[in-house]
Structure formats: C-alpha cells, structure tokens
Amino acid sequence: MFAITGITGQVGCVVARTLLAQGKSVRAVVRSAEKGAPWAARGCEVALAEMRDTDTLRRAFEGAEGVFVLLPPVFDPSPDFSESRRNIGALREALGAAKPSRVAVLSTIGAQATQPNLLNQLGIMERELRTLPIPIVFLRAAWFFENSAWDVEPARASGVIPSFLQPLDRPVPMVATDDIGRVAAQLLQDTWTGARVVELEGPRRVSPNEIAAAFADALGKPVQMQTVPRSEWEALFRSQGMQNPLPRMQMIDGFNEGWIEFEAPPLSMKSSVTLETVIRQLVERSV
C-alpha cells in the first residue's frame, strides 16, 4: 500500500492514478472526508491528517510500503519560514515513527541553493528528512509548465502575457506535472538505500518567448510576452495581498540570473511531455 499526501493537487493525483492503474493499493492522505470522497470512490483507503499534526500523519503512514510527501506550498511565508518548518517537523517525526519502507519527496530545482529565496523551504525539508533512517528520494522538479495556467486569460483577452522570467529569450528548465507524477510513482516502487536525489526536467528548456509562441498556436492568434520591470514587482505583489513578497522575488531572480539550477544539470532526467502539449491542454480546459 502506498500513502499519498497532496493527492488533491496536480502532482499527487497523478501519482495516485498511476499506482491505481498498475493495480496498487493507495491510501489517500487528506484533510477532510469531503476531499477524500472522490478517492474512496476509486477504491482508495482514506486517512484524515493535518500536515502539522504528527499523530494523524503517523497513523496515515503506518503500514505503508511507500509514502509520497508533498510539503504544502507557502507562497507568502513568514521571514523565518515558520509555517513550513512546523510542517517539516511533524512530517519528520511521523515518518520516523511510522517507518515506511521508502519515501519519495517532491522537492524542487535549486533546493541546494544557499542564496535566500522562496525555495529555501524545500532545502530545509531535504536537510531534515535525509537524516531519517529510511530509504528516501528527493525528486527535484523544474518549473512547472502548468504555471502558465495564469497566462491563459491575458493571452486570450489581449494577446499580451506579463513575464517575470526575463530576458524573454532565455531558456528555463521546465516540466509537466504529469511527468513528475509518473516518475514519482515509479520511484516509490524502486529499491535503494539511504538518501538520493533525482532531478527532472522536460524534453527541452523553454523561454518565455516560446511559451508565447505555444499560446499563439493554441489560440490561433498572435501572442507576445511583455517583461514586468523588476522595480515594479514588490508593489504589484503587495497589491495582490502578499505580506512578504521578498522570497518570491528572490526566487524569480534566481531563475533569471541562473543560480537556481539543478545540482548536476548534465545528469538530470528528461521527461516526454512537451510545452506545446500542456499549453494546448490549458487552453482547452479554460473554454
């Protein structure tokens, strides 16, 4: 049996669907019976747990052959990342007590970076969980193609997409969430000892201009990217309700300046789903 956290999200649901299609038993780890109901209907066992609650997490993980861990994202964190630190502490204690056979953790490109930025939360998680006496793998995924879901409306309405990634012709490591989920499902069934890292990106790196071209093709109309000046980021993010936008700004700086990168770029695993496939799916779903 495999226990899956984040099963209602983009990656976790693919992990679960992949395992179910292979005839594996899945335990959906969710916060409420309502969220678990669709998975119960698919034949999953349902375990109710809060990510900050060690006891409910331990019970959710007990008896599992493998556990998929997805740290709840905090995009507007406290300066000390206290929200994620609390969840990481509960996860570590619960996994240590439950002792599953293996653990696959969704991490991120740049988790090893020492410069301050939003992704430091995943670096903290890696450092804490790798001390567990359990086989554990950190799946460091590139920037999600699906982040472009936010671009569908401006692309369709005006043909102009605001871009924080810049310069517009600079290729960035990106990947589809379907590929992340399928790789995670396979890792949960592998055998290894100790802690390991797998770095995953799509078939090729893509630039913001190539994202615009993919939207143009999917929509059948001209679409272009327009850079958002760095000097405007903070005011814009605060106007959207963020209290502490600096970590997010630092993360984008890291991609733009190239220091958010895989630890071993030549060894990164290449997946199959293309940017164009994902953009077309995003456009079709928004109709």
GUSETI-718724 format. One record per residue (C-alpha): residue number from 1; z, x, y. Coordinates in steps of 0.5 Angstrom, whole numbers. Layout:
<sites>
{i->NUM	c3->Z	c1->X	c2->Y} $
...
</sites>
This chain:
<sites>
{i->1	c3->0	c1->0	c2->0} $
{i->2	c3->-2	c1->2	c2->7} $
{i->3	c3->2	c1->0	c2->13} $
{i->4	c3->-2	c1->0	c2->19} $
{i->5	c3->1	c1->0	c2->26} $
{i->6	c3->-3	c1->-2	c2->32} $
{i->7	c3->-7	c1->-7	c2->27} $
{i->8	c3->-9	c1->-12	c2->33} $
{i->9	c3->-12	c1->-6	c2->37} $
{i->10	c3->-19	c1->-3	c2->37} $
{i->11	c3->-18	c1->2	c2->32} $
{i->12	c3->-12	c1->-1	c2->28} $
{i->13	c3->-16	c1->-7	c2->26} $
{i->14	c3->-22	c1->-2	c2->23} $
{i->15	c3->-17	c1->2	c2->19} $
{i->16	c3->-14	c1->-4	c2->16} $
{i->17	c3->-21	c1->-8	c2->15} $
{i->18	c3->-24	c1->-1	c2->12} $
{i->19	c3->-18	c1->-1	c2->7} $
{i->20	c3->-18	c1->-8	c2->5} $
{i->21	c3->-26	c1->-7	c2->4} $
{i->22	c3->-24	c1->-2	c2->-1} $
{i->23	c3->-19	c1->-6	c2->-5} $
{i->24	c3->-13	c1->-3	c2->-2} $
{i->25	c3->-6	c1->-7	c2->0} $
{i->26	c3->-5	c1->-7	c2->7} $
{i->27	c3->2	c1->-8	c2->11} $
{i->28	c3->0	c1->-11	c2->18} $
{i->29	c3->6	c1->-8	c2->23} $
{i->30	c3->6	c1->-13	c2->28} $
{i->31	c3->11	c1->-15	c2->34} $
{i->32	c3->11	c1->-23	c2->32} $
{i->33	c3->9	c1->-27	c2->26} $
{i->34	c3->3	c1->-30	c2->31} $
{i->35	c3->0	c1->-23	c2->32} $
{i->36	c3->1	c1->-22	c2->24} $
{i->37	c3->-2	c1->-29	c2->22} $
{i->38	c3->-10	c1->-27	c2->22} $
{i->39	c3->-8	c1->-21	c2->18} $
{i->40	c3->-4	c1->-25	c2->13} $
{i->41	c3->-10	c1->-30	c2->12} $
{i->42	c3->-14	c1->-24	c2->10} $
{i->43	c3->-9	c1->-22	c2->5} $
{i->44	c3->-4	c1->-17	c2->8} $
{i->45	c3->3	c1->-17	c2->8} $
{i->46	c3->6	c1->-18	c2->15} $
{i->47	c3->12	c1->-13	c2->17} $
{i->48	c3->15	c1->-15	c2->24} $
{i->49	c3->17	c1->-9	c2->28} $
{i->50	c3->18	c1->-6	c2->35} $
{i->51	c3->16	c1->1	c2->37} $
{i->52	c3->22	c1->2	c2->40} $
{i->53	c3->27	c1->0	c2->34} $
{i->54	c3->28	c1->5	c2->29} $
{i->55	c3->31	c1->0	c2->24} $
{i->56	c3->25	c1->-5	c2->24} $
{i->57	c3->20	c1->1	c2->23} $
{i->58	c3->24	c1->4	c2->18} $
{i->59	c3->23	c1->-3	c2->14} $
{i->60	c3->16	c1->-3	c2->15} $
{i->61	c3->14	c1->4	c2->13} $
{i->62	c3->19	c1->4	c2->7} $
{i->63	c3->15	c1->4	c2->0} $
{i->64	c3->8	c1->6	c2->4} $
{i->65	c3->3	c1->10	c2->1} $
{i->66	c3->1	c1->12	c2->8} $
{i->67	c3->2	c1->10	c2->15} $
{i->68	c3->-3	c1->9	c2->20} $
{i->69	c3->1	c1->11	c2->27} $
{i->70	c3->-2	c1->9	c2->34} $
{i->71	c3->3	c1->10	c2->40} $
{i->72	c3->3	c1->4	c2->45} $
{i->73	c3->-1	c1->7	c2->51} $
{i->74	c3->2	c1->7	c2->57} $
{i->75	c3->-3	c1->8	c2->63} $
{i->76	c3->2	c1->8	c2->68} $
{i->77	c3->8	c1->12	c2->66} $
{i->78	c3->15	c1->14	c2->69} $
{i->79	c3->14	c1->21	c2->71} $
{i->80	c3->18	c1->23	c2->65} $
{i->81	c3->14	c1->19	c2->60} $
{i->82	c3->21	c1->16	c2->58} $
{i->83	c3->17	c1->10	c2->55} $
{i->84	c3->13	c1->14	c2->50} $
{i->85	c3->19	c1->19	c2->49} $
{i->86	c3->23	c1->13	c2->47} $
{i->87	c3->18	c1->10	c2->42} $
{i->88	c3->16	c1->17	c2->39} $
{i->89	c3->24	c1->18	c2->38} $
{i->90	c3->24	c1->11	c2->34} $
{i->91	c3->18	c1->13	c2->30} $
{i->92	c3->20	c1->20	c2->28} $
{i->93	c3->27	c1->17	c2->26} $
{i->94	c3->24	c1->11	c2->22} $
{i->95	c3->18	c1->16	c2->18} $
{i->96	c3->24	c1->21	c2->17} $
{i->97	c3->28	c1->15	c2->13} $
{i->98	c3->22	c1->11	c2->10} $
{i->99	c3->19	c1->18	c2->7} $
{i->100	c3->12	c1->15	c2->6} $
{i->101	c3->7	c1->19	c2->2} $
{i->102	c3->3	c1->21	c2->8} $
{i->103	c3->2	c1->19	c2->15} $
{i->104	c3->-4	c1->19	c2->20} $
{i->105	c3->-3	c1->19	c2->27} $
{i->106	c3->-8	c1->17	c2->32} $
{i->107	c3->-8	c1->23	c2->38} $
{i->108	c3->-13	c1->25	c2->43} $
{i->109	c3->-17	c1->30	c2->45} $
{i->110	c3->-13	c1->35	c2->50} $
{i->111	c3->-7	c1->34	c2->46} $
{i->112	c3->-6	c1->41	c2->46} $
{i->113	c3->-7	c1->42	c2->54} $
{i->114	c3->-1	c1->45	c2->58} $
{i->115	c3->-3	c1->42	c2->64} $
{i->116	c3->0	c1->36	c2->67} $
{i->117	c3->-4	c1->29	c2->65} $
{i->118	c3->-3	c1->23	c2->62} $
{i->119	c3->-5	c1->25	c2->55} $
{i->120	c3->1	c1->30	c2->55} $
{i->121	c3->5	c1->23	c2->52} $
{i->122	c3->0	c1->25	c2->45} $
{i->123	c3->2	c1->32	c2->46} $
{i->124	c3->10	c1->30	c2->46} $
{i->125	c3->8	c1->26	c2->40} $
{i->126	c3->5	c1->31	c2->36} $
{i->127	c3->10	c1->36	c2->37} $
{i->128	c3->16	c1->31	c2->35} $
{i->129	c3->12	c1->28	c2->29} $
{i->130	c3->10	c1->35	c2->26} $
{i->131	c3->17	c1->37	c2->25} $
{i->132	c3->17	c1->32	c2->19} $
{i->133	c3->18	c1->34	c2->12} $
{i->134	c3->12	c1->29	c2->10} $
{i->135	c3->4	c1->31	c2->10} $
{i->136	c3->2	c1->29	c2->17} $
{i->137	c3->-5	c1->29	c2->20} $
{i->138	c3->-7	c1->28	c2->28} $
{i->139	c3->-13	c1->25	c2->29} $
{i->140	c3->-15	c1->28	c2->36} $
{i->141	c3->-21	c1->23	c2->38} $
{i->142	c3->-25	c1->24	c2->44} $
{i->143	c3->-26	c1->19	c2->50} $
{i->144	c3->-28	c1->12	c2->47} $
{i->145	c3->-35	c1->9	c2->48} $
{i->146	c3->-31	c1->3	c2->49} $
{i->147	c3->-28	c1->5	c2->55} $
{i->148	c3->-35	c1->2	c2->58} $
{i->149	c3->-33	c1->-5	c2->57} $
{i->150	c3->-30	c1->-5	c2->64} $
{i->151	c3->-37	c1->-3	c2->66} $
{i->152	c3->-41	c1->-9	c2->64} $
{i->153	c3->-39	c1->-13	c2->69} $
{i->154	c3->-41	c1->-9	c2->75} $
{i->155	c3->-48	c1->-6	c2->71} $
{i->156	c3->-50	c1->-14	c2->70} $
{i->157	c3->-48	c1->-16	c2->77} $
{i->158	c3->-50	c1->-10	c2->82} $
{i->159	c3->-53	c1->-5	c2->77} $
{i->160	c3->-48	c1->0	c2->80} $
{i->161	c3->-43	c1->3	c2->76} $
{i->162	c3->-37	c1->7	c2->79} $
{i->163	c3->-36	c1->13	c2->76} $
{i->164	c3->-29	c1->17	c2->76} $
{i->165	c3->-32	c1->22	c2->71} $
{i->166	c3->-36	c1->27	c2->75} $
{i->167	c3->-41	c1->30	c2->76} $
{i->168	c3->-46	c1->25	c2->73} $
{i->169	c3->-50	c1->29	c2->69} $
{i->170	c3->-44	c1->33	c2->66} $
{i->171	c3->-44	c1->31	c2->58} $
{i->172	c3->-37	c1->29	c2->56} $
{i->173	c3->-34	c1->28	c2->49} $
{i->174	c3->-34	c1->21	c2->47} $
{i->175	c3->-34	c1->17	c2->40} $
{i->176	c3->-34	c1->10	c2->38} $
{i->177	c3->-27	c1->6	c2->36} $
{i->178	c3->-31	c1->4	c2->29} $
{i->179	c3->-32	c1->11	c2->27} $
{i->180	c3->-25	c1->13	c2->29} $
{i->181	c3->-22	c1->7	c2->25} $
{i->182	c3->-26	c1->9	c2->19} $
{i->183	c3->-24	c1->17	c2->19} $
{i->184	c3->-17	c1->15	c2->19} $
{i->185	c3->-18	c1->10	c2->13} $
{i->186	c3->-21	c1->16	c2->9} $
{i->187	c3->-15	c1->21	c2->12} $
{i->188	c3->-10	c1->16	c2->9} $
{i->189	c3->-13	c1->17	c2->2} $
{i->190	c3->-13	c1->24	c2->3} $
{i->191	c3->-8	c1->29	c2->-1} $
{i->192	c3->-6	c1->35	c2->3} $
{i->193	c3->1	c1->39	c2->5} $
{i->194	c3->4	c1->40	c2->12} $
{i->195	c3->1	c1->38	c2->18} $
{i->196	c3->-6	c1->38	c2->20} $
{i->197	c3->-11	c1->37	c2->26} $
{i->198	c3->-18	c1->33	c2->25} $
{i->199	c3->-22	c1->33	c2->32} $
{i->200	c3->-27	c1->27	c2->32} $
{i->201	c3->-33	c1->26	c2->37} $
{i->202	c3->-39	c1->22	c2->37} $
{i->203	c3->-46	c1->25	c2->35} $
{i->204	c3->-47	c1->28	c2->41} $
{i->205	c3->-44	c1->29	c2->48} $
{i->206	c3->-46	c1->24	c2->53} $
{i->207	c3->-46	c1->24	c2->61} $
{i->208	c3->-44	c1->18	c2->66} $
{i->209	c3->-52	c1->18	c2->67} $
{i->210	c3->-53	c1->17	c2->60} $
{i->211	c3->-48	c1->11	c2->60} $
{i->212	c3->-52	c1->8	c2->66} $
{i->213	c3->-59	c1->9	c2->62} $
{i->214	c3->-56	c1->6	c2->56} $
{i->215	c3->-54	c1->0	c2->60} $
{i->216	c3->-61	c1->-1	c2->63} $
{i->217	c3->-64	c1->-1	c2->56} $
{i->218	c3->-59	c1->-6	c2->54} $
{i->219	c3->-59	c1->-11	c2->60} $
{i->220	c3->-67	c1->-10	c2->62} $
{i->221	c3->-66	c1->-8	c2->69} $
{i->222	c3->-64	c1->-1	c2->73} $
{i->223	c3->-57	c1->1	c2->73} $
{i->224	c3->-54	c1->7	c2->76} $
{i->225	c3->-48	c1->11	c2->77} $
{i->226	c3->-44	c1->12	c2->83} $
{i->227	c3->-39	c1->17	c2->84} $
{i->228	c3->-32	c1->15	c2->86} $
{i->229	c3->-29	c1->20	c2->91} $
{i->230	c3->-23	c1->24	c2->89} $
{i->231	c3->-20	c1->23	c2->95} $
{i->232	c3->-20	c1->15	c2->94} $
{i->233	c3->-17	c1->15	c2->87} $
{i->234	c3->-10	c1->14	c2->89} $
{i->235	c3->-11	c1->9	c2->94} $
{i->236	c3->-15	c1->5	c2->89} $
{i->237	c3->-11	c1->6	c2->83} $
{i->238	c3->-5	c1->3	c2->87} $
{i->239	c3->-9	c1->-3	c2->90} $
{i->240	c3->-10	c1->-4	c2->82} $
{i->241	c3->-2	c1->-5	c2->81} $
{i->242	c3->-1	c1->2	c2->79} $
{i->243	c3->6	c1->5	c2->81} $
{i->244	c3->5	c1->13	c2->79} $
{i->245	c3->-3	c1->14	c2->78} $
{i->246	c3->-2	c1->22	c2->79} $
{i->247	c3->-2	c1->23	c2->71} $
{i->248	c3->-8	c1->18	c2->70} $
{i->249	c3->-12	c1->22	c2->76} $
{i->250	c3->-10	c1->29	c2->73} $
{i->251	c3->-13	c1->27	c2->66} $
{i->252	c3->-19	c1->25	c2->69} $
{i->253	c3->-19	c1->32	c2->73} $
{i->254	c3->-18	c1->35	c2->66} $
{i->255	c3->-25	c1->32	c2->63} $
{i->256	c3->-28	c1->33	c2->70} $
{i->257	c3->-26	c1->41	c2->70} $
{i->258	c3->-27	c1->42	c2->63} $
{i->259	c3->-20	c1->43	c2->61} $
{i->260	c3->-19	c1->37	c2->57} $
{i->261	c3->-23	c1->39	c2->51} $
{i->262	c3->-22	c1->40	c2->43} $
{i->263	c3->-18	c1->46	c2->41} $
{i->264	c3->-23	c1->48	c2->36} $
{i->265	c3->-30	c1->45	c2->39} $
{i->266	c3->-34	c1->48	c2->34} $
{i->267	c3->-30	c1->45	c2->28} $
{i->268	c3->-30	c1->38	c2->31} $
{i->269	c3->-32	c1->33	c2->26} $
{i->270	c3->-39	c1->29	c2->28} $
{i->271	c3->-39	c1->21	c2->27} $
{i->272	c3->-45	c1->17	c2->27} $
{i->273	c3->-45	c1->11	c2->32} $
{i->274	c3->-49	c1->12	c2->38} $
{i->275	c3->-47	c1->11	c2->45} $
{i->276	c3->-53	c1->6	c2->45} $
{i->277	c3->-51	c1->2	c2->40} $
{i->278	c3->-44	c1->1	c2->43} $
{i->279	c3->-46	c1->-1	c2->50} $
{i->280	c3->-51	c1->-6	c2->47} $
{i->281	c3->-45	c1->-9	c2->43} $
{i->282	c3->-41	c1->-9	c2->49} $
{i->283	c3->-47	c1->-13	c2->53} $
{i->284	c3->-48	c1->-18	c2->47} $
{i->285	c3->-41	c1->-19	c2->47} $
{i->286	c3->-40	c1->-21	c2->54} $
{i->287	c3->-45	c1->-26	c2->54} $
</sites>
